[in-house]
Amino acid sequence: MIDRKNKEQTGNMGGAVKSDGTEMGQIRIHENVIAAIVRKTACGVNGVRRIAGSHFVDNLAEIIGSRRMGDRAMAIRIEGNSVAIEVRLNLVFGAHIPTVASSVQSSITAEVERITGLTVTSVTVVIQELEDYEAERGE
C-alpha cells in the first residue's frame, strides 16, 4: 500500500486497501466489502439468476457458515484507490446476454464507486451458465 502523505510503501493487510485518511487515522476497505457490493448489485440486475458456482459446494458452504463461497466466481484487484472486478454469473435462460452483461457492468461500477469512493477501472462479466428459471421454482 502507498501512504499518500509520505508517498512510501506501507504494510499490506491481506487484501485491504487504504483510502483517504483523516486526522484520526486511516480508512481501510477490505476486498470482502467490495465482493459483497458486487454480489448484491449483480444479483439485483434483471436476468441474473445468481453468482456462478457449484450448487452442491455453495449449499454445503452455506450450511457450515462459510462466507467465502462466492470467491471462486469473483476476482477483486485493488491498487491504490482503484479497483478492477471480474464476476462470473449464471443468467436466466432467454435473457439477452449483451444487455444483461452491460447492465451488470454499469450497476456494479456505480454502486462500488458510490459506496466506497474508489474508482472502478474495469468490470469483466463472464457468463458461466444459463439456467431455467422455472426449474428452480419447482414448476
N, C-alpha and C positions, 0 to 999 in steps of 0.2 A: 504494500500500500504506500501511497505517497502522502506525506504530511504537507498539505498545501501551504501552510505558513512558512515552514522551513525548507520546503522542496527537497525533502530527503525521504528515503525508504524507511518504512516502519514495519512492525511485525504483522503477519497475516493471521487472522482469526478463523481459519478454516472455512473459507468461502464468504466471509463477511466483507463488506465494503464500507469504507469511511465516507460519509457525506460531509457537508459543511459542519464545522464545529461551532460551538458557542463559547462564551467566556467560562461557562460551567464545565465544558468538556467536549468530547467528540460524540458524534451521532453515527452509529453503525447500523447498516441494514444488511441482514443475512440473506443469502440466496434462497433460503426456505421461504422467506416472506414474499419474494418475487415469484417463486414457484406457486405459492398459494393464490396470489393475484392472477397469475396466468391460468391456473386450473379453474378458478371460479369464473373468470371472464370468458374463457374459451367454451366452457360448458353452458354458458348463458346465450351463446350465439345460436340462432335458429339453424337447424340442420346438423349440429354437432350432437352425436349420440353420447360420447364420453371420451376421456383421455385414453389413448391406446394402451393395451397391456393384456395380460392373460387373465381371464375371468377367475380361474382357479387360484392363481398366485395372489391376485389382488384381493379376492374374498378371504383367503387364508390370512393375508397380511392385515386386513381389516379386523378379523376376529382376534388376532393377538395384539392388536393395537399399534401396529407399525404405521408411522406417518410417512415412511419412505416408499410406499407402494407405487407412486407415480414417477419415481426417479428414473426408471428405465425409459420413460416416454417423454422426458423433458431434459433439456440442457440449458443451463444458465451460465453465461460467461460475463463476469463483471470485471471491468478495467477502469479504475478511477471512478468517474461519475457517469460512465456509460455502461450499458448492458446489451448483450446480444442474446436472443432467445431462440430455441428450437423446441417445437412441441409436436408430438405425434398424436393424431386424432383418429377416432372412428366416427364416420358420418352415417346419418340415416340414409338408407338406400333410396335413390331417386333425387337426392339433393344435388343441386348444381354445384359441382366441386369448385370451380373457379370463384364463384360468387361467395360461397361459404368461406373458403380459404382467405379471400380478400377481406371479408368482414371480420374474421378472426384476427388477422394481422392488424387492422386498424383499431379494433376494440382493445386488443392487448396493449398496443402502443399507447393509446390514450389513457388507459387505466394505470399502467405501470408508471407512466410519467406523472399522472395526476397524484397518485398516492405516494410515490417515493421521491419525486423530484429529480430522478435520474433521467438521462437521455437514452432512449431506446434506439440503438443503431440498426438493428435488424430483427425481424421476426420471421423465422423459417417455419412453415407449416408443412408437415409431412402427413399425407392421408394414408393411414395404415390399412384400414378396412372399411367396408360398407356393411352396415347391419340392418336387418329387417326390423323396423320399429315395432310392428305388430307382434312378432315372435317373442319379444322381450315382455310385452304386456300380457301374454298368455292368450291371445286371440287366435 
